[in-house]
Amino acid sequence: MANTNYMTSVVKILEVPKPKLLNNKTLITEFRALLPQIKTSKVVHLVIWGDLSNKLSSYNKQNDSILI
């Protein structure tokens, strides 16, 4: 896969998103997701921060599909 600066994809959440505080002020959520590709699928580690992090950990769960 070539270096990509911008991309849009639908990924499947493989584990429960885990929210945590970074530097006691920034909320981040980390999780692994399945990135489908034409020949093979790849597992990627995603980190979401800010208000989107709070929404993701509140509304999404394992095996949900999301657009990134």
C-alpha positions as CSV (number, residue, x, y, z in Angstrom):
1,M,0.0,0.0,0.0
2,A,1.4,3.4,-0.9
3,N,1.7,6.3,1.5
4,T,-1.7,8.0,1.8
5,N,-2.3,11.3,3.4
6,Y,-6.1,11.3,3.1
7,M,-8.5,8.4,2.7
8,T,-12.0,7.4,3.5
9,S,-13.0,3.9,4.4
10,V,-15.5,1.8,6.3
11,V,-13.8,-0.2,9.1
12,K,-15.1,-2.8,11.5
13,I,-14.3,-2.3,15.2
14,L,-12.5,-5.4,16.5
15,E,-12.4,-4.6,20.2
16,V,-14.2,-2.5,22.7
17,P,-13.1,1.2,22.3
18,K,-11.1,2.2,25.4
19,P,-11.3,5.9,26.4
20,K,-8.5,7.4,28.6
21,L,-7.2,10.8,29.6
22,L,-3.9,12.0,28.1
23,N,-2.0,14.6,30.1
24,N,-5.0,14.9,32.4
25,K,-6.9,17.0,29.9
26,T,-7.3,15.4,26.5
27,L,-9.7,12.4,26.1
28,I,-8.5,9.8,23.6
29,T,-10.1,6.5,22.5
30,E,-8.0,3.7,21.2
31,F,-9.1,0.5,19.4
32,R,-8.1,-1.9,16.7
33,A,-10.2,-2.0,13.5
34,L,-10.3,-4.1,10.4
35,L,-9.5,-2.2,7.2
36,P,-10.9,-4.1,4.2
37,Q,-8.8,-4.1,1.0
38,I,-9.2,-5.7,-2.4
39,K,-6.8,-8.6,-1.9
40,T,-6.4,-8.9,1.9
41,S,-7.7,-7.1,4.9
42,K,-5.4,-5.2,7.4
43,V,-5.8,-4.6,11.1
44,V,-5.1,-1.0,12.0
45,H,-4.7,0.7,15.4
46,L,-6.8,3.9,15.5
47,V,-6.7,6.8,18.0
48,I,-9.5,9.3,18.2
49,W,-9.4,12.4,20.3
50,G,-11.6,15.3,21.5
51,D,-15.4,15.3,21.3
52,L,-15.5,12.6,18.7
53,S,-13.6,10.3,21.1
54,N,-16.4,10.8,23.7
55,K,-19.1,10.1,21.1
56,L,-17.3,7.0,19.8
57,S,-16.9,5.4,23.2
58,S,-20.5,6.2,24.1
59,Y,-22.3,5.0,20.9
60,N,-20.1,2.4,19.2
61,K,-19.2,-1.1,20.4
62,Q,-17.3,-4.1,19.2
63,N,-18.3,-5.4,15.7
64,D,-19.8,-2.0,14.6
65,S,-18.8,-0.6,11.3
66,I,-17.8,3.1,11.1
67,L,-16.8,5.5,8.4
68,I,-13.4,7.0,8.9
